[in-house]
């Protein structure tokens, strides 16, 4: 069971690294917003994997709070986005 969590952790770290790369190198603002949303999703997945590994249900409140903040952020940020200039 521990090997499964190590593999899942390695995949989550790789996904986070790719998302941060896209966040820094994104040619447009929308690319950066999608990458930021993906970083939040990877963090949620990591917290879920930690909750499963440690069998601690106290992390679930943080999962719900981060999911709600991510949802509100993904709706409100594009509304106030300034168009990119080419």
C-alpha positions as CSV (number, residue, x, y, z in Angstrom):
1,X,0.0,0.0,0.0
2,X,2.9,2.4,0.7
3,X,4.3,1.9,-2.8
4,X,0.9,3.0,-4.2
5,X,1.1,6.3,-2.2
6,X,4.7,6.9,-3.2
7,X,3.8,6.5,-6.9
8,X,0.8,8.7,-6.5
9,X,3.0,11.3,-4.7
10,X,5.5,11.2,-7.5
11,X,2.8,11.7,-10.1
12,X,1.4,14.6,-8.1
13,X,4.8,16.3,-7.8
14,X,5.3,15.8,-11.6
15,X,1.9,17.3,-12.3
16,X,2.6,20.3,-10.0
17,X,6.0,20.9,-11.7
18,X,4.4,20.9,-15.1
19,X,1.6,23.3,-14.0
20,X,4.1,25.7,-12.4
21,X,6.1,25.6,-15.6
22,X,3.0,26.5,-17.6
23,X,2.2,29.2,-15.0
24,X,5.5,30.8,-15.5
25,X,5.8,30.4,-19.3
26,X,2.2,30.8,-20.4
27,X,1.9,33.1,-23.4
28,X,-1.4,34.5,-22.4
29,X,-3.3,35.3,-19.2
30,X,-5.8,32.6,-19.8
31,X,-3.0,30.0,-19.9
32,X,-1.8,31.2,-16.6
33,X,-5.3,31.1,-15.1
34,X,-5.8,27.5,-16.2
35,X,-2.4,26.5,-14.8
36,X,-3.2,28.2,-11.5
37,X,-6.5,26.3,-11.4
38,X,-4.6,23.1,-12.1
39,X,-2.1,23.8,-9.2
40,X,-5.1,24.1,-6.9
41,X,-6.5,20.8,-8.2
42,X,-3.2,19.1,-7.7
43,X,-3.1,20.5,-4.1
44,X,-6.6,19.1,-3.5
45,X,-5.6,15.7,-4.9
46,X,-2.5,15.7,-2.6
47,X,-4.6,16.5,0.4
48,X,-7.0,13.7,-0.6
49,X,-4.1,11.3,-1.0
50,X,-2.8,12.3,2.4
51,X,-6.2,11.8,4.0
52,X,-6.4,8.3,2.6
53,X,-2.8,7.5,3.6
54,X,-3.1,8.8,7.2
55,X,-6.7,7.8,7.6
56,X,-7.4,11.2,9.2
57,X,-10.8,12.7,8.4
58,X,-9.7,16.1,9.8
59,X,-8.2,17.0,6.4
60,X,-11.6,16.8,4.8
61,X,-12.7,20.2,6.1
62,X,-9.6,21.7,4.4
63,X,-10.5,19.9,1.2
64,X,-14.0,21.4,1.2
65,X,-12.7,24.9,1.9
66,X,-10.1,24.7,-0.8
67,X,-12.6,23.3,-3.3
68,X,-15.0,26.2,-2.6
69,X,-12.2,28.8,-2.9
70,X,-11.0,27.3,-6.1
71,X,-14.5,27.3,-7.6
72,X,-15.1,31.0,-6.6
73,X,-11.7,32.0,-7.9
74,X,-12.2,30.2,-11.2
75,X,-15.5,32.1,-11.7
76,X,-14.4,35.6,-10.5
77,X,-11.0,35.9,-12.0
78,X,-11.9,35.7,-15.7
79,X,-14.6,38.3,-15.1
80,X,-12.1,40.9,-14.2
81,X,-9.3,39.8,-16.6
82,X,-7.7,42.4,-18.8
83,X,-7.3,41.4,-22.4
84,X,-3.8,40.6,-23.6
85,X,-2.0,42.9,-26.0
86,X,-0.2,41.3,-29.0
